[in-house]
Amino acid sequence: MVSLQVLYEGNVQGVGFRWSVRDAAKGFDVTGWVRNLRDGRVELQVTGEENEVRAFLDRIAQGELHSLIHTQTENKLEKPVTARGFEIRHD
C-alpha cells in the first residue's frame, strides 16, 4: 500500500477538476479525497496498492484534465488516507 499527497497547479479551480478526479477514481481500487486550496491549487490525497494509485494518477495526468495541469507535485504520506471511497472535501 502507498499513500500520497498530490498538489496540482494550473487552471484547476472553477473548471470541474475535483468532480472529474472523483469520477476517474471510480475506475480504480483507491480511497482518498480531493479539495481546493485557498492559494489556487488542488490537493489530492490517495491510498491504495501502488499500481492502482499510479494508474489513477496517470489517468488524471493524461486524460481530459491534462491541459489544465501546469505542475504536479507528489509527497509520500506516512499514514493511510482516511476516507470512505473517494470524496470531494470542502474544508
C-alpha positions as CSV (number, residue, x, y, z in Angstrom):
1,M,0.0,0.0,0.0
2,V,1.1,3.5,-0.7
3,S,-0.4,6.9,0.4
4,L,0.4,10.1,-1.5
5,Q,-0.5,13.7,-1.4
6,V,-0.6,15.3,-4.9
7,L,-0.7,19.0,-5.4
8,Y,-1.9,20.3,-8.8
9,E,-1.2,23.8,-10.0
10,G,-2.6,25.5,-13.1
11,N,-6.2,26.2,-14.3
12,V,-7.5,23.7,-11.8
13,Q,-10.2,25.6,-9.9
14,G,-13.7,26.5,-11.2
15,V,-13.5,24.1,-14.1
16,G,-14.9,20.9,-12.6
17,F,-11.5,19.5,-11.8
18,R,-12.4,17.9,-8.5
19,W,-15.5,16.3,-9.9
20,S,-13.5,14.8,-12.8
21,V,-10.9,13.4,-10.4
22,R,-13.7,11.8,-8.3
23,D,-15.2,10.3,-11.4
24,A,-11.8,9.0,-12.5
25,A,-11.3,7.4,-9.1
26,K,-14.4,5.2,-9.7
27,G,-12.4,3.0,-12.1
28,F,-9.7,2.2,-9.5
29,D,-9.4,0.5,-6.2
30,V,-8.3,3.6,-4.3
31,T,-9.6,5.7,-1.4
32,G,-9.0,9.3,-0.7
33,W,-10.2,12.8,-1.3
34,V,-9.6,16.0,-3.4
35,R,-10.2,19.6,-2.4
36,N,-9.4,23.2,-3.5
37,L,-6.8,25.1,-1.6
38,R,-7.0,28.9,-1.0
39,D,-3.9,29.5,-3.0
40,G,-5.5,28.3,-6.2
41,R,-4.0,24.7,-6.2
42,V,-6.0,21.5,-5.8
43,E,-4.8,18.9,-3.2
44,L,-5.5,15.2,-3.7
45,Q,-4.7,12.5,-1.1
46,V,-5.0,8.9,-2.1
47,T,-4.2,5.4,-0.7
48,G,-4.1,2.1,-2.5
49,E,-1.9,-0.6,-4.0
50,E,0.9,1.2,-5.8
51,N,-0.1,0.0,-9.2
52,E,-3.7,1.2,-8.7
53,V,-2.5,4.6,-7.4
54,R,-0.1,5.1,-10.3
55,A,-2.7,4.1,-12.9
56,F,-5.2,6.5,-11.3
57,L,-2.7,9.4,-11.2
58,D,-1.7,8.6,-14.9
59,R,-5.4,8.8,-15.9
60,I,-5.6,12.3,-14.3
61,A,-2.3,13.5,-15.9
62,Q,-3.0,12.1,-19.3
63,G,-6.8,12.4,-19.6
64,E,-9.1,15.3,-20.2
65,L,-7.6,17.2,-17.3
66,H,-4.1,17.2,-18.8
67,S,-4.4,20.6,-20.4
68,L,-5.4,22.2,-17.1
69,I,-2.4,21.0,-15.1
70,H,0.8,23.0,-15.2
71,T,2.6,21.4,-12.3
72,Q,2.0,18.2,-10.3
73,T,3.9,17.6,-7.1
74,E,3.9,14.3,-5.1
75,N,4.7,13.7,-1.5
76,K,4.6,10.4,0.3
77,L,2.3,10.2,3.4
78,E,3.2,8.3,6.5
79,K,-0.3,7.2,7.3
80,P,-3.1,5.9,5.0
81,V,-5.7,8.5,3.9
82,T,-8.9,8.3,6.0
83,A,-11.9,8.4,3.6
84,R,-15.0,6.4,2.5
85,G,-14.3,5.7,-1.1
86,F,-13.2,8.8,-2.9
87,E,-14.6,12.1,-1.8
88,I,-14.7,15.8,-2.6
89,R,-13.9,17.8,0.5
90,H,-15.0,21.4,1.0
91,D,-12.8,22.3,4.0
